[in-house]
Amino acid sequence: MWVLALLAPAIPELLTGSTPIDRLILDPPGFLVSFAFEIGLYGSGALLIREASVVLKKGWASILLWGAAYGIGEEGFAVHTFFERSGPPVGALGTYGAAYGVNWLWALGLTVFHATYSIALPILLTRLAFPAAHGVRWFDRGGVAALGTLYVAVVAVFALLVGHGPSPAAFLLFLAVALGLLALGAWLHATTLRARPGARRTGRWGLALAGSLEWIAWVFVLIVSGSQRGSAWLVGGLLVAVNGLALCVLATRVGEVDVERSLFAVAVGMMVPLFLWDAILEVSAPGILGVAAVAAVLLFGLGRTLDARASAGPVAGPPGSAVP
């Protein structure tokens, strides 16, 4: 439980440099308070989604849809980056792909990012590291209610501190989209995106490449938005197409046999671009490089554990196993 609660903010915040780990040395109280709020936001969201998938017996398709709703909750309702006009973190995306007070291209990219990196990936890594906990409830109804209250409270605190929120029309629009995603995730059958019977149809390197496509596409969006050349509509369409291609590859090429190592390959593909991002763009920040090094070592150790686990024979996934 605590591993997931910590992984959920650590991957999108510490590994990307959005929350510099160096602040732990330069401003320990400030960092601890900030990261505690991030655990309350990311951690409670990931735990609620993981718990819902267990109680409702849903698969990865539902987790991704609920993760997208979480992304809207964080960026739209909590920190309001969907409506930032300039400055960090939106940068050029405050104008490129923006209309009617909404940063549409940023909203699209961050919704997908949170669905995958903030929710699905931490749940996947936790599931691979602790297979015995898969399918086991961690909270009773009171615990779920407490988590939900914590999440709503943290969103409200962020919203009050940040200000410059959405217009009433934008708020209602994104609220409707988020509720629709939640409802669709609850409606989908658990076999949606389930791993196919038999062995994987693509090698682990191919699955890792598929896992890396989202980050590669997002970097392309950042580069194009900086020059503001080309149609934002076309760039947004490309972002959707690349993510759709990755999802299609994973949905059709992962098999139930040795599914753990197949999914681990996808996770590696998602994580390696973050490590390269840190090595190239955060080279002057030793703290972030240290976080990346620790994450790489832990990821390597998990891979060795999965190899040892599979040495006794092929590992078939539990009911409802699917690709993220």
KEKE-3310 file (N, C-alpha, C; in steps of 0.2 Angstrom, whole numbers, plus 5000, padded with zeros to 4 digits):
npx = (5004:5009:5020:5014:5007:5018:5025:5017:5017:5031:5036:5030:5033:5046:5055:5054:5058:5049:5046:5059:5071:5082:5078:5075:5087:5090:5079:5071:5059:5050:5050:5046:5033:5027:5029:5021:5008:5008:5008:4996:4988:4992:4994:4982:4973:4979:4978:4964:4959:4966:4960:4946:4947:4950:4938:4928:4932:4939:4949:4964:4960:4950:4957:4965:4956:4950:4962:4964:4953:4957:4968:4962:4956:4967:4975:4966:4956:4963:4977:4975:4982:4977:4972:4981:4989:5002:5020:5028:5020:5016:5022:5025:5014:5003:4999:5000:4989:4979:4963:4948:4951:4956:4970:4971:4979:4989:4981:4976:4988:4993:4982:4983:4996:4995:4986:4994:5007:5006:4996:4993:5006:5013:5004:5005:5019:5019:5011:5018:5029:5024:5015:5007:4998:4989:4973:4968:4959:4963:4957:4943:4926:4925:4939:4940:4931:4938:4950:4944:4939:4951:4957:4948:4949:4962:4963:4954:4961:4973:4967:4962:4974:4980:4972:4965:4956:4945:4933:4915:4909:4919:4923:4911:4911:4923:4921:4910:4916:4926:4917:4911:4922:4924:4912:4912:4923:4919:4909:4915:4920:4930:4939:4942:4956:4963:4977:4981:4978:4991:5009:5018:5018:5027:5044:5053:5060:5053:5041:5045:5049:5036:5031:5038:5033:5024:5030:5040:5032:5026:5038:5040:5029:5032:5043:5038:5029:5036:5042:5031:5026:5017:5001:4991:4981:4984:4996:4990:4982:4992:4998:4987:4986:4999:4999:4988:4992:5003:4995:4987:4997:5002:4990:4987:4999:5004:5005:4997:5006:5020:5017:5021:5034:5033:5025:5033:5043:5036:5035:5048:5051:5043:5050:5064:5065:5062:5074:5083:5079:5082:5096:5100:5093:5093:5106:5113:5107:5111:5103:5091:5097:5102:5090:5085:5095:5093:5080:5083:5091:5082:5073:5080:5083:5070:5068:5077:5071:5059:5064:5070:5058:5052:5060:5056:5047:5035:5025:5008:4996:4985:4967:4960:4971:4980:4986:4994)
npy = (4994:5007:5007:5009:5021:5030:5028:5033:5048:5050:5045:5054:5066:5067:5061:5068:5080:5090:5091:5096:5086:5091:5101:5095:5095:5109:5116:5108:5108:5114:5105:5093:5096:5100:5087:5079:5084:5080:5066:5065:5069:5062:5049:5045:5045:5035:5024:5024:5021:5009:5001:5001:4994:4982:4979:4980:4971:4974:4978:4983:4992:4999:5005:5014:5023:5028:5033:5043:5052:5055:5063:5074:5079:5082:5091:5100:5103:5104:5110:5118:5119:5117:5129:5139:5153:5156:5154:5143:5127:5126:5133:5136:5130:5136:5145:5139:5129:5133:5139:5148:5150:5138:5127:5116:5106:5104:5100:5088:5080:5080:5073:5060:5057:5057:5047:5036:5037:5042:5034:5021:5015:5015:5007:4995:4992:4990:4979:4970:4969:4964:4951:4943:4951:4955:4957:4958:4966:4982:4991:4994:4999:5011:5015:5017:5028:5037:5039:5045:5057:5063:5065:5073:5084:5088:5092:5103:5111:5114:5120:5132:5138:5140:5147:5157:5149:5138:5144:5144:5137:5129:5122:5114:5107:5099:5092:5085:5077:5070:5063:5055:5047:5040:5033:5025:5017:5010:5003:4995:4979:4967:4960:4968:4974:4963:4952:4941:4924:4912:4913:4929:4939:4948:4953:4957:4968:4975:4977:4986:4997:5000:5004:5016:5025:5035:5045:5049:5054:5065:5073:5077:5085:5095:5101:5105:5114:5124:5130:5134:5130:5124:5115:5115:5106:5095:5091:5087:5077:5068:5065:5058:5047:5041:5036:5028:5019:5013:5007:4998:4989:4984:4978:4968:4960:4955:4941:4928:4919:4920:4933:4943:4947:4952:4963:4970:4973:4983:4992:4996:5002:5013:5019:5021:5032:5043:5042:5045:5058:5065:5063:5071:5084:5087:5087:5096:5095:5087:5080:5076:5067:5058:5052:5046:5037:5028:5024:5017:5007:5000:4996:4987:4978:4973:4967:4957:4949:4945:4937:4927:4922:4917:4907:4894:4890:4895:4909:4912:4924:4931:4930:4942:4949:4961:4973:4988)
npz = (5000:5004:4996:4983:4986:4987:4975:4966:4967:4966:4953:4943:4948:4955:4947:4935:4938:4942:4955:4963:4970:4977:4985:4997:5004:5003:5008:5019:5027:5018:5007:5012:5016:5004:4997:5005:5002:4989:4990:4996:4986:4973:4978:4986:4975:4966:4975:4977:4964:4961:4971:4967:4955:4960:4969:4959:4950:4938:4923:4915:4906:4912:4923:4916:4910:4922:4927:4918:4921:4934:4930:4924:4936:4944:4936:4930:4940:4952:4952:4941:4928:4916:4912:4913:4906:4903:4906:4918:4922:4909:4898:4881:4877:4883:4874:4861:4853:4862:4866:4870:4883:4887:4888:4876:4870:4879:4889:4884:4882:4896:4902:4897:4901:4915:4917:4913:4918:4931:4937:4930:4928:4941:4948:4941:4943:4957:4957:4951:4959:4971:4970:4977:4983:4973:4968:4981:4993:5000:5009:5019:5018:5026:5025:5012:5011:5018:5011:4999:5004:5008:4996:4989:4998:4997:4983:4984:4993:4985:4974:4980:4984:4972:4963:4949:4941:4931:4919:4923:4912:4907:4918:4920:4908:4909:4921:4917:4907:4915:4924:4914:4910:4922:4923:4911:4913:4924:4918:4907:4902:4911:4903:4893:4884:4889:4891:4878:4875:4876:4870:4870:4856:4851:4854:4869:4868:4858:4865:4874:4867:4862:4874:4876:4867:4871:4878:4869:4859:4867:4869:4856:4854:4864:4858:4845:4849:4855:4844:4837:4825:4812:4812:4827:4829:4820:4827:4839:4835:4830:4842:4848:4839:4840:4853:4852:4843:4851:4861:4854:4849:4861:4866:4857:4856:4868:4877:4888:4893:4902:4906:4916:4914:4901:4903:4912:4903:4896:4906:4908:4896:4897:4908:4905:4895:4904:4912:4903:4900:4912:4912:4901:4902:4915:4920:4928:4940:4953:4963:4956:4947:4956:4961:4949:4947:4958:4955:4943:4948:4957:4947:4939:4949:4951:4939:4939:4949:4943:4933:4940:4946:4935:4931:4935:4926:4913:4916:4919:4918:4930:4932:4922:4919:4909:4897:4900)
capx = (5000:5013:5024:5010:5006:5024:5027:5012:5020:5038:5037:5029:5036:5053:5059:5053:5061:5044:5047:5066:5073:5087:5074:5076:5093:5090:5073:5068:5052:5046:5050:5042:5026:5025:5028:5016:5002:5008:5006:4989:4984:4993:4994:4975:4970:4981:4975:4957:4958:4968:4954:4940:4948:4949:4932:4923:4935:4940:4956:4969:4956:4946:4962:4967:4951:4950:4968:4963:4949:4962:4972:4958:4955:4973:4977:4960:4952:4967:4982:4973:4986:4973:4970:4987:4990:5009:5024:5028:5024:5014:5026:5022:5007:4999:4996:4999:4984:4974:4957:4943:4954:4959:4975:4968:4984:4992:4976:4976:4994:4993:4977:4986:5002:4993:4983:4999:5013:5004:4992:4994:5013:5014:5000:5009:5026:5017:5008:5024:5034:5020:5010:5002:4993:4985:4966:4967:4957:4967:4953:4936:4922:4928:4945:4939:4928:4943:4954:4940:4939:4957:4958:4944:4951:4969:4961:4951:4967:4977:4963:4961:4980:4983:4968:4964:4953:4941:4926:4910:4907:4925:4922:4906:4914:4928:4918:4906:4921:4929:4912:4910:4927:4923:4907:4914:4928:4915:4905:4919:4921:4937:4943:4945:4963:4966:4982:4979:4980:4997:5015:5018:5019:5032:5049:5052:5062:5047:5036:5048:5048:5029:5030:5041:5031:5020:5035:5043:5027:5026:5043:5039:5024:5035:5048:5034:5025:5041:5043:5024:5025:5012:4994:4991:4976:4988:5000:4986:4980:4998:4999:4982:4988:5005:4997:4983:4997:5006:4990:4985:5002:5002:4984:4987:5005:5006:5001:4996:5012:5026:5014:5024:5040:5030:5022:5039:5046:5032:5037:5055:5050:5041:5054:5070:5065:5063:5081:5087:5077:5086:5103:5101:5091:5094:5112:5115:5104:5113:5098:5087:5101:5102:5083:5085:5100:5090:5075:5086:5093:5077:5070:5085:5082:5064:5068:5080:5067:5055:5068:5070:5052:5050:5064:5053:5043:5031:5020:5002:4993:4979:4961:4959:4978:4980:4992:4993)
capy = (5000:5012:5008:5013:5028:5034:5028:5037:5055:5050:5045:5060:5073:5067:5059:5073:5086:5094:5093:5095:5082:5095:5105:5091:5098:5116:5118:5102:5108:5115:5099:5088:5098:5099:5080:5076:5085:5076:5060:5065:5069:5056:5043:5043:5044:5029:5019:5023:5017:5002:4998:5001:4989:4975:4978:4979:4966:4977:4977:4989:4998:5003:5009:5019:5028:5031:5037:5050:5056:5058:5068:5080:5081:5086:5097:5104:5106:5106:5115:5123:5121:5117:5136:5143:5157:5157:5152:5136:5122:5125:5136:5138:5127:5141:5148:5134:5124:5135:5142:5149:5150:5131:5124:5110:5102:5103:5096:5081:5077:5078:5068:5054:5056:5055:5040:5031:5037:5043:5029:5014:5013:5014:5001:4989:4990:4987:4972:4965:4968:4961:4948:4940:4956:4956:4955:4958:4973:4985:4995:4993:5005:5017:5017:5020:5035:5042:5041:5049:5063:5066:5067:5079:5090:5090:5095:5109:5116:5116:5125:5138:5141:5141:5152:5157:5142:5138:5147:5140:5132:5125:5118:5109:5103:5094:5088:5080:5072:5066:5058:5050:5042:5036:5028:5021:5013:5005:4999:4991:4972:4966:4957:4973:4974:4957:4948:4936:4917:4910:4917:4935:4939:4953:4952:4961:4975:4978:4979:4991:5002:5002:5008:5022:5029:5041:5050:5051:5059:5071:5077:5080:5090:5101:5104:5109:5120:5129:5134:5136:5129:5118:5115:5111:5101:5090:5088:5084:5071:5064:5062:5053:5042:5037:5033:5023:5013:5009:5003:4993:4984:4980:4974:4962:4957:4952:4934:4927:4916:4925:4940:4947:4949:4956:4969:4973:4976:4989:4997:4998:5006:5019:5022:5023:5039:5047:5042:5049:5065:5067:5063:5076:5090:5088:5085:5101:5094:5080:5076:5072:5062:5053:5049:5042:5031:5024:5021:5012:5001:4996:4993:4982:4972:4970:4963:4950:4945:4942:4932:4921:4919:4914:4902:4888:4889:4900:4912:4914:4930:4930:4932:4950:4952:4964:4977:4995)
capz = (5000:5005:4990:4978:4988:4986:4968:4962:4966:4964:4946:4939:4951:4957:4941:4930:4941:4943:4962:4964:4976:4980:4990:5003:5007:5003:5011:5021:5029:5012:5003:5016:5016:4997:4995:5009:4999:4983:4992:4997:4979:4969:4982:4987:4968:4964:4979:4976:4958:4962:4975:4963:4951:4964:4971:4954:4946:4932:4921:4914:4902:4917:4926:4911:4910:4929:4928:4914:4925:4939:4927:4924:4943:4946:4932:4929:4946:4958:4950:4935:4923:4909:4911:4913:4900:4901:4912:4920:4918:4902:4893:4875:4877:4885:4868:4856:4855:4867:4864:4874:4890:4889:4884:4874:4868:4886:4893:4881:4884:4903:4904:4895:4905:4922:4916:4912:4922:4938:4939:4928:4929:4948:4950:4937:4946:4963:4956:4949:4965:4976:4966:4982:4985:4967:4969:4988:4995:5006:5013:5020:5016:5030:5023:5005:5012:5021:5005:4995:5008:5008:4989:4988:5002:4994:4977:4986:4995:4979:4970:4983:4984:4965:4960:4942:4939:4925:4919:4924:4906:4906:4924:4919:4903:4911:4925:4913:4904:4920:4926:4909:4910:4927:4921:4906:4916:4928:4913:4903:4905:4914:4898:4888:4885:4893:4887:4874:4876:4872:4871:4867:4849:4850:4859:4875:4866:4854:4869:4878:4862:4862:4880:4876:4862:4873:4880:4863:4856:4871:4868:4850:4856:4867:4853:4840:4852:4856:4838:4835:4818:4811:4816:4834:4828:4818:4832:4844:4831:4830:4849:4849:4835:4843:4859:4850:4840:4856:4865:4849:4849:4868:4867:4852:4855:4874:4879:4895:4895:4904:4906:4920:4911:4896:4906:4914:4897:4894:4911:4906:4890:4900:4912:4902:4893:4910:4914:4898:4901:4917:4910:4896:4904:4922:4922:4933:4946:4956:4966:4952:4944:4961:4961:4943:4948:4963:4952:4939:4952:4959:4942:4938:4954:4950:4933:4941:4953:4939:4929:4945:4947:4929:4930:4936:4920:4911:4921:4916:4921:4934:4928:4921:4917:4903:4896:4902)
cpx = (5004:5018:5020:5009:5012:5026:5023:5015:5027:5039:5036:5032:5043:5057:5059:5057:5056:5044:5055:5068:5078:5084:5074:5082:5093:5084:5069:5061:5047:5045:5045:5034:5023:5024:5023:5009:5002:5006:4998:4985:4985:4992:4987:4972:4972:4978:4967:4955:4960:4962:4948:4941:4948:4942:4927:4926:4936:4948:4959:4965:4953:4951:4964:4962:4950:4956:4967:4958:4953:4966:4968:4957:4961:4975:4972:4957:4957:4972:4981:4977:4983:4971:4975:4988:4998:5013:5024:5022:5022:5018:5023:5015:5001:4995:4995:4994:4979:4969:4952:4945:4956:4965:4974:4974:4988:4987:4976:4982:4995:4988:4980:4992:5000:4990:4988:5004:5011:5000:4993:5001:5014:5010:5003:5015:5024:5015:5013:5028:5030:5014:5005:4997:4988:4978:4964:4965:4961:4963:4946:4932:4924:4934:4944:4936:4933:4948:4950:4940:4945:4959:4954:4947:4958:4967:4958:4957:4971:4973:4962:4968:4982:4979:4967:4961:4949:4935:4921:4908:4913:4924:4917:4908:4918:4925:4914:4911:4924:4923:4911:4915:4926:4918:4909:4919:4924:4911:4909:4920:4929:4942:4945:4952:4967:4971:4979:4981:4987:5003:5014:5021:5024:5038:5049:5055:5057:5042:5039:5048:5041:5028:5033:5038:5027:5025:5038:5038:5026:5031:5043:5034:5027:5040:5044:5031:5030:5042:5036:5023:5021:5006:4994:4986:4980:4993:4996:4984:4986:4999:4993:4984:4994:5003:4992:4987:5000:5001:4988:4991:5002:4995:4983:4993:5007:5002:5001:5002:5017:5023:5018:5030:5038:5028:5028:5043:5043:5034:5044:5055:5048:5046:5061:5070:5065:5070:5085:5086:5081:5093:5105:5099:5092:5101:5115:5112:5105:5108:5093:5090:5101:5095:5083:5089:5096:5084:5077:5088:5088:5073:5074:5083:5075:5064:5072:5076:5062:5058:5068:5063:5049:5054:5061:5048:5039:5026:5014:4999:4987:4973:4961:4966:4977:4986:4990:4993)
cpy = (5006:5013:5011:5020:5033:5034:5033:5045:5055:5049:5051:5066:5073:5066:5064:5079:5091:5096:5091:5092:5087:5099:5101:5093:5105:5119:5112:5103:5109:5109:5094:5090:5097:5092:5077:5078:5081:5069:5060:5066:5063:5049:5041:5042:5037:5023:5018:5019:5010:4998:4997:4995:4982:4974:4976:4974:4969:4977:4984:4994:5002:5008:5015:5025:5031:5035:5044:5054:5059:5064:5075:5083:5085:5092:5102:5107:5107:5111:5119:5124:5120:5124:5141:5147:5157:5154:5145:5133:5122:5128:5138:5135:5131:5145:5144:5129:5126:5139:5143:5148:5143:5129:5117:5104:5099:5098:5088:5077:5075:5073:5061:5052:5054:5048:5035:5031:5038:5038:5022:5011:5011:5007:4995:4987:4987:4980:4967:4964:4964:4957:4945:4945:4958:4953:4955:4965:4975:4989:4993:4999:5011:5020:5020:5027:5040:5044:5046:5056:5067:5068:5073:5085:5092:5094:5102:5114:5118:5121:5132:5142:5144:5147:5151:5151:5143:5142:5142:5135:5127:5120:5112:5104:5097:5090:5083:5075:5067:5061:5053:5045:5037:5031:5023:5015:5008:5001:4994:4984:4971:4963:4962:4974:4969:4954:4942:4929:4916:4914:4924:4935:4944:4952:4958:4968:4979:4981:4986:4998:5005:5006:5015:5027:5036:5046:5053:5056:5065:5076:5081:5086:5096:5104:5108:5115:5126:5133:5137:5135:5123:5119:5111:5106:5094:5087:5085:5077:5066:5061:5057:5046:5037:5033:5027:5017:5009:5005:4997:4987:4980:4976:4968:4958:4954:4946:4933:4923:4921:4932:4945:4951:4954:4963:4973:4976:4983:4994:5000:5003:5013:5023:5025:5030:5044:5048:5046:5057:5068:5068:5069:5083:5092:5087:5090:5100:5087:5076:5072:5066:5056:5049:5044:5036:5026:5020:5015:5006:4997:4993:4987:4976:4969:4965:4956:4946:4942:4937:4926:4918:4915:4908:4895:4886:4895:4903:4914:4919:4928:4932:4940:4953:4955:4969:4984:4999)
cpz = (5000:4999:4984:4980:4987:4979:4964:4961:4964:4957:4942:4942:4952:4951:4935:4932:4942:4951:4963:4970:4980:4985:4997:5007:5008:5008:5014:5023:5023:5008:5006:5015:5009:4995:4999:5005:4992:4984:4993:4991:4975:4972:4983:4980:4966:4968:4978:4969:4958:4966:4971:4958:4954:4966:4965:4949:4939:4930:4919:4910:4907:4921:4922:4911:4916:4930:4924:4918:4931:4936:4926:4931:4945:4942:4930:4935:4952:4956:4944:4930:4916:4907:4912:4906:4898:4907:4913:4923:4911:4896:4887:4874:4880:4880:4862:4857:4860:4863:4869:4882:4892:4885:4882:4873:4875:4890:4890:4883:4891:4905:4903:4899:4912:4922:4916:4917:4929:4941:4937:4929:4937:4951:4947:4941:4953:4962:4954:4955:4970:4973:4971:4984:4979:4969:4976:4990:5001:5010:5013:5018:5020:5027:5016:5006:5014:5015:5001:4998:5007:5001:4988:4992:4999:4988:4979:4989:4989:4975:4973:4983:4977:4962:4952:4939:4933:4925:4921:4918:4906:4912:4923:4913:4905:4917:4922:4910:4909:4923:4921:4909:4916:4926:4916:4909:4921:4924:4909:4906:4907:4908:4893:4889:4888:4888:4884:4876:4873:4874:4868:4860:4846:4856:4864:4873:4862:4859:4873:4873:4862:4869:4880:4871:4865:4875:4874:4860:4860:4870:4861:4851:4859:4862:4848:4843:4854:4850:4835:4828:4817:4815:4822:4833:4825:4823:4837:4841:4831:4837:4850:4845:4837:4849:4857:4847:4846:4860:4860:4849:4855:4868:4862:4853:4862:4875:4886:4898:4897:4904:4910:4917:4904:4898:4909:4909:4895:4899:4910:4901:4892:4904:4909:4899:4898:4912:4909:4898:4906:4916:4906:4899:4911:4925:4927:4940:4949:4959:4962:4948:4949:4961:4955:4944:4953:4959:4947:4942:4954:4953:4939:4943:4953:4944:4935:4945:4949:4935:4934:4946:4941:4927:4931:4930:4918:4916:4918:4921:4925:4930:4928:4919:4910:4903:4898:4896)
residu = (MET:TRP:VAL:LEU:ALA:LEU:LEU:ALA:PRO:ALA:ILE:PRO:GLU:LEU:LEU:THR:GLY:SER:THR:PRO:ILE:ASP:ARG:LEU:ILE:LEU:ASP:PRO:PRO:GLY:PHE:LEU:VAL:SER:PHE:ALA:PHE:GLU:ILE:GLY:LEU:TYR:GLY:SER:GLY:ALA:LEU:LEU:ILE:ARG:GLU:ALA:SER:VAL:VAL:LEU:LYS:LYS:GLY:TRP:ALA:SER:ILE:LEU:LEU:TRP:GLY:ALA:ALA:TYR:GLY:ILE:GLY:GLU:GLU:GLY:PHE:ALA:VAL:HIS:THR:PHE:PHE:GLU:ARG:SER:GLY:PRO:PRO:VAL:GLY:ALA:LEU:GLY:THR:TYR:GLY:ALA:ALA:TYR:GLY:VAL:ASN:TRP:LEU:TRP:ALA:LEU:GLY:LEU:THR:VAL:PHE:HIS:ALA:THR:TYR:SER:ILE:ALA:LEU:PRO:ILE:LEU:LEU:THR:ARG:LEU:ALA:PHE:PRO:ALA:ALA:HIS:GLY:VAL:ARG:TRP:PHE:ASP:ARG:GLY:GLY:VAL:ALA:ALA:LEU:GLY:THR:LEU:TYR:VAL:ALA:VAL:VAL:ALA:VAL:PHE:ALA:LEU:LEU:VAL:GLY:HIS:GLY:PRO:SER:PRO:ALA:ALA:PHE:LEU:LEU:PHE:LEU:ALA:VAL:ALA:LEU:GLY:LEU:LEU:ALA:LEU:GLY:ALA:TRP:LEU:HIS:ALA:THR:THR:LEU:ARG:ALA:ARG:PRO:GLY:ALA:ARG:ARG:THR:GLY:ARG:TRP:GLY:LEU:ALA:LEU:ALA:GLY:SER:LEU:GLU:TRP:ILE:ALA:TRP:VAL:PHE:VAL:LEU:ILE:VAL:SER:GLY:SER:GLN:ARG:GLY:SER:ALA:TRP:LEU:VAL:GLY:GLY:LEU:LEU:VAL:ALA:VAL:ASN:GLY:LEU:ALA:LEU:CYS:VAL:LEU:ALA:THR:ARG:VAL:GLY:GLU:VAL:ASP:VAL:GLU:ARG:SER:LEU:PHE:ALA:VAL:ALA:VAL:GLY:MET:MET:VAL:PRO:LEU:PHE:LEU:TRP:ASP:ALA:ILE:LEU:GLU:VAL:SER:ALA:PRO:GLY:ILE:LEU:GLY:VAL:ALA:ALA:VAL:ALA:ALA:VAL:LEU:LEU:PHE:GLY:LEU:GLY:ARG:THR:LEU:ASP:ALA:ARG:ALA:SER:ALA:GLY:PRO:VAL:ALA:GLY:PRO:PRO:GLY:SER:ALA:VAL:PRO)
# end
